[in-house]
Amino acid sequence: MTSPVEDFIRTSVTKGIGVIASFNRKRLQQDNDSHPYLTGIHRPMASELTLTNLAVTGTIPEALDGRYLRIGPNPVIPEARGYHWFIGDGMVHGLRIEKGRALWYRNRWIRSKAVAAAMKTESAPGPRHGTFDTVNTNVVGINGRTFALVEAGSYPVELSDTLDEQTYNPFDNTLAGSFTAHPHRDPLTGEHHAICYEATAPGEIRHVVINKEGKVTREQAIPVKHGPLIHDCAFTARYVVILDLPVTFSMSAVLAGHTFPYQWNAKHEARVGLLPRNGTAEDIIWCAVEPGYVFHVANAYDLPDGRVQLDVCAFNTMFAHSLEGPTDPSRGLERWTIDPVEHSVVIKNVDHIAQEFPRIDERRFGQAHRYAYTMALPVEDTQQFCGETKLFKHDMQTGERLVHEFGPGRHPGEFVFVPAHKDSAEDEGWMIGLVVNLSLETSDLVIIDAQKFESEPVASVHIPHRVPPGFHGNWVVTH
């Protein structure tokens, strides 16, 4: 049962206030040529392509058999007024790798109703959750199937191997509410854990569990204040870790005509919650933390003394000054130690250099890990959130940081770790991701030996156009 406040927001945003917001959006003065997330490296692609016989430099490891998939915002009809990077039409990119060859590259828009109308085609079938069916943030494999994801709104979209067939699918009708961009799989149980939220229900978030068969088995409601934006989460053997931080729903942003209704809220208490994995809201241990914001978590695990270790990339604030995209200063890579007895969080800076998109060997999720990989962020130009020219490999035991330098004008996105085989060592495998060559307006799928991190890539698959910086990518094994 919803509260009167939730009912007000749900009806107001979609009806009366939506009209006001649309009117005010028309009054916002900005040209497409000046919007930082519609120009330069972020300029959207204008068409869908299917490319075969891709050129390769180096040798693709024979063990790689699957698809590298990446998704991000790519408006069909760019419109600068009120535009925020996070709400652009979703476009998924894929490269098929098999037996040392790059078989194809494809890019496809997610066929939301708005995309279909703009392209004069049919929208993807399947049930919708609410009125906003844009999906643009992550693409993952769950139980041998491929899903494009977004948080706070639409149901997931199931994709065929070629990306051409798309269906809105709430995990075979087992998901009731919104989902997340970041479900995390427990390698010991096969379950995925997620923390989900949506603007139309600012008084609660939900812990969602997907079992190893790909069905939702738990949607536990948790009361919160102000409608926090919770992009990511983590889990340990005992807990699900909830990041309730000061970016919250903003009615003033909606009324001003902005399409992204979240802003920095200094009045919102920053806290971390430890939810027993099968517990209720009353069982959560809330721990106060220094104000800041975290988009992405590397991992979390239990310490022998009962505390919890959490590795994150953190920011001083977020959406405090801009409603076009993330521009706030990075605090770098941090280690948060959460004490459930003292209800406290101690923050240790591991590396102060601006960085984002932390990834680990996901076979270590919920367990102690040694290595974390991140993407360097530009320090001077924070107006266009994209990779600088470097990736980092952090040894969390020794404090050593290795750097893979791509060179001037070459900007990496998020890279994912792919193990060499099921029993390989924690860093025995490859880092795989897309790199934009801005001067040539081309891209490469780059494969790096994680144990020879600073060496030249073992292979690069050449894509003859620029793939705009997106959000998240994953290696999805072919079944």
N, C-alpha and C positions, 0 to 999 in steps of 0.2 A: 504494500500500500504506500503510495507516494504522499509526501507532505504538501501542505499548501504552497510553500516556497517552490518546491519542485514542479508542481502543477503550473504555477505562474510562469516559471522559466520555460517550461515545455511549450505552453500555449503562446507565450509572448514572443519568444524568439522565432517561432514558426509562423506567427500571424502578425499582430499589430506592431510589435517592436521590430520584426523582420522588415516591415514596410518602411519604418523610420530608418533602420540601418541601411536599407537599399538606397533611400533618398540621400542619406548622408554620404554613402560611398560614392555616389555620383558627384558630390561636392569636393571630394578629396582630389587635389590637383597633383597629378604625377603622370609623366609620359613613360611608355614602355622602355624607351631608350635610356632612361635614367634610373630605372628600378634595379637595385643590385642583384636581385635574384631572377631577373629576366634578361640580363645582358651579360656580355663577356663570357666567362667560362660556363655560366648558368643559362645561356641562351637556349631555349627549348629546341628539340628536334622537331621537324615539320612533317615527317612521314614515317611510315613503318617499312622496314627493310628485311629481306631475307638474303643473306650472303653465304656462299659456300666457297670451298677451296681457299680458305684464308691462309695468308702467308705466315710463316713461323720462323723466328730466329732462335737458334738453339735447339734443344731436344726436349720435347714434352715427355715427362716420365710415363712409362708404360702402365704403371699402377693406377694412373688417374683414369677413371671410367665414370663419367657423369656429366653434370651440367654446372657451370658457374652461373648463378642467377643474381641479378641486382635490380633494385627498383628505386624509383624516386619520382618527384613531381615534374611534370612536363605538360603545361597547359596546352590544350588543343587550340584555344583562342586566347593568347595572352592578354591580360587586362591588368594594368598596373594599379589602378585606383583600388585601394583597400587590400591589395594582394599580399598575402603572407606565404612564404616558401612552403610552409607545412601543409597548405591546403590545395596545392596544385594537382591537377589530374594525374593519376598514376600511370607510369610507363615502366614495364618490366623489360629487362635486357637479358638475353641468355646466350651462352656459348656451349656447344656440345663437344666434349673431349672424349676420344676413344682410341686406344691402341696407338698412342703417340701422335694422333692427328686431331686437328681442329675441324670438325665436320661442318659446323654452321654457326652463324650469328643471327639472332632474331631480336627485334624490338617490337613490342605490342602495347598499345594503350589498354588499360583496364576499362572494359566497356561499361562504365557507369551510365546512368540515364543521361547525364549532361554530356558526356563524351559521345554517346551514341547519337544524340540530337545534333551535336556539332558536326559529326562525321556523316550524318544522314544514313545511319545504319541501325540495326537492332541492338538493344542493350543486352548484356549478359542475362541469362535466365536465373531464376532462384529467388528466395525470399530476401526482402530488405529489412534492416533494423533502423527505424527512423527514416528521415527524409534525406540524409546526407550519405550517399553510397560511394563516395570517393575512397579508393584504396591505394595507398602510395608509399608505405613505409618499410615493409620488410617482406621477404619471400623465403619460405622455409619448407623443409620436408618433414612431414608428420606421418608416421606409420605407412611409409611408402607412397604417400601422396604429396602434392605440391600445393601450398596455399600462399596467396598474397594477403598481407595483413595491414591493418591500420588500427589505431587505438581510438577510443572515445566515440565510436560511431558505428561504421558499417560492419556487417558480418564479413568473415573472410571470403575470399574468392578462390575456388579451386581451379588450378590450371592443368591443362594437358601437357605432355612432355614437350610438345612443340610450341606451347604458349598460345595456340590459336583457339582452343576450346576453353571457355571460361564459364563458371557457374558460381553464383553466390551460394555459399554452403556453410551453415552454422554447425559444422561437424555432425552432419547427418541429423540435423534438427535436435541436437542435444544441448546446444548453447542457447540460453534465453536472452541474455543482455549483450552489451557491447563486448569487444575483445580487446586485445593489446597488440602492440607491435613486437613485443619481446616475451614470448613464452620460452621458458628454459627447461630443457629436458634433463631429468635426473638419470644418469647412465646406469645407476644401480637398480632402479625400479622401472624405467621406461616411461614414467609419468612426466608430463609437462606442467609446470607451475606458472601462473600469471597473476598479476594484479591489474584489474581493469577499472576504468572510470568513464564517466560521460558528463557533459555539461548539463544535460537535462535532469541529472540526479546529483546535484552538488553535495548532498548530505550523506552520500555513501560511496564506497569503493567496494570491489568484490575480489575475493581470492577464488580463482578458477583453476581447476585441475582437469587435465585431459589424461585419460589412462593410455596404456600402451597400445590399445586397439584404436585410438583416435577418437574416443567419445568423451564428452564432458561428464564427470562424475561428481563435481562439487562446484557450487557457486555460493560462497559464504559472504554474506553482506557484512560490511564493517562501517560503522558511522564515522564521519569526518566533518570538519568545518570548511566552509568557503569554497569547496569544489577544487581540490588540488589536482594539478597536472602531474601524473605519476607515469613517466615514460618507461621505466625499467624496474626490475626487482631482482632479487636473488634468493637462494635458499641454501640451507645447510642440512646436515642429517637431522637436526631437531626443529629448525625454524624456517619460515618464509620471512624474508626481510623486506619491510615496507618503507619506502622513502616518502614521507609526508613533508614536503619542503615548500618554501614560500613563493611558488608560482601557482596562482589560483584563478578561477573563473572571474571575468571582469565584465559586468553589465555595461560599464561606461565604454569599454572598447566596442561592444556590440552596438550601442547607441551612436557611437561616433562613425559607424560604417565599416569598421574593420572586420574582416572575415575570420580572423583568429581571435577567439574571445578569452585569452589568458594573458596575464601580466604579473610582474613582480608585485608581491604583497607583503610589505615589511611588517604588517600587523599579524601575519600568520605565523604561528609557532612552528619552528623547524624541529622535527623529531624523526626518529627511526623506530619502527615497530618490529618486535620479534613475535611473530605469530606461530605458536606451535602448529605443526603441519596439519594436524587434524583438529585444531582448536577452534574456538569461537571468538568473536570480537572481545568478549570479556576476559579472555585468556591472554590478550596481547600485552607484552611488556613494552611500554613506550619510554624512549630514552631521548632526552633533549640533546640537540646538536647545534653547533655553531651555524648561523644562517649561511646559506649558499644554495647552489642548485646542482643536481646531478642528472644528466640525461642517461648515462650508461655506466653499468657495473661490469667489472671484469669477472669477479667471482666472490663467493663468501664461503666460510667454513667455520666449524666449531673448534675452539682451542681447548686443550686438556683441562684448563682451569674453569671452564664454563663460559668464558667470554666468546665473542664472535668476531672474526676478522673479515673485513669488507674492503675490497680494493675498487676504487672508482676514479673517474675523471671528473673534476669538480670545477665550478665557476663561482665567482664572487656573488653575482646576481644573474638573472636571466629575464629578458623582455622588460627590463627596467627603463630602457630608453628608445627602443625600436619595436614596432609591430610589423616589420617586414621579414624578419628572420633573426637567428641568434647572432648577436654582436657583442655580448658582454665578455669581460676579461676572464680568461682561463686561469685556474689555480694549478693546473697540471695534474699529475697522477698522485693520488693520496691513498693512504691506508687508514681506515677507520676501525678502531677497536671498541666494540660495543659491550658494555658491562651490564648484564641484566639484573645484577644485585644492586649496583649503585645507580642504575637508570641513567647512565652517562655514556658519552662517546668521546674518545680521545682521537684527535686527528694528527697524523704524521704525514708531512709532505715527502713523498718518495722522489719526485722530480718536478721542479717548478716550471719547466718549459711548457708552453702552451701545447696541448695535445688532446685528442679525443678518440672515440671508437675503440675502446679497449677490448681485446679478444684474448682468449686463452685456448689451450687444448681442451675442448669441451668434454673430453672423457674425464676431466678433473672437476667438472661442475659439482659444487657442494662439498668438495674435498680440498685438502691443502694442495696448492699449485706452486710451481717455482717460476714459471715464465709468463709474462704478459706482453702483448704486442699492441702498440698504439700508433696513431697517425699524427704527425706534427701539424699544428695549426699555424697560419701566418700570424705574426705578432703585430705587424704594423697595419695591415689591412684587415680589419675585423668585419668589414661591411659585406664581404662575400665569404661565407662559411664554407671553406673547401680545404683540401690538403695543401700543405706547403710543398716541399720537395722531398720529404723524408718519412721513413718509418722507423720506429724504435722497437727494440727488443729489450725488455727489462728482466734482469735476474733478481727476483724478489728475495733471494737468500743472501746474495753477495752485494747487491746494490749496483752491480755493473749495468751500464746502458750501452747497447750496440746500436749503430745507426746504419740504415741502408739509404744511401743518397741516390736519387734518381737523376739529378742534374737540373740546371736552370730551365724554367718553363715547363717542367714535367710534374704534374700534380696528382698524387695518389688519392684514391678513396679508401674506404675501409677494406682491410685485408682479412681473410679468414684462414685459420690454420687447418690443414688437412693432413691427418696422420698417414705415414707411409704404409702402415698395415695395422691390423687390429691390436697387435701386441707391441707396437713400437714404443720407444722411449718418449717422454713428454715433449721434447722438441725435435723428434725424428719425423720429419715430414716437410710440408711445403706451406709457405704463405702465398695466397692467391688473391689477386684483386685487379681492378682497373686503374690505369694511369692515363691521364689526359696530357697530350703534347699540345699545349695551347698555341705555340707559334705555328705548328703545322695543321692545327684543327683535326688531329687524329687521336686515336686511343690505342692502348695495348692492354691485353690481358697478360699480366706478368706473374711468373711463377718463380719463387725464391726458395732456395734450400734453407730451411729454418736453422740448421746447424752450421751453415756457412752464410750467415745473415748479411754480412757486409760485402760479400762477393757479388759478382755479376749474376743476374738472373739465369736460371737454368734454361728458361724459355720465355719468349714473348710472342703472343699471337696478335697480329696486326689487324686493327679495325680501321678502315679508311675514312672514318669520320669521328667527330668529337662526341663522346657519350657524356652528357652533362653530369656533374656531380650529383649523386643521389644520396639515399640514406643507407640502406643496408643490403648486403649481399651474402650469399651462402653457397657452399658447395653441396649439391644434392646428388647423392649416389644413385646411379641407375640400377633399378631392380629388375 
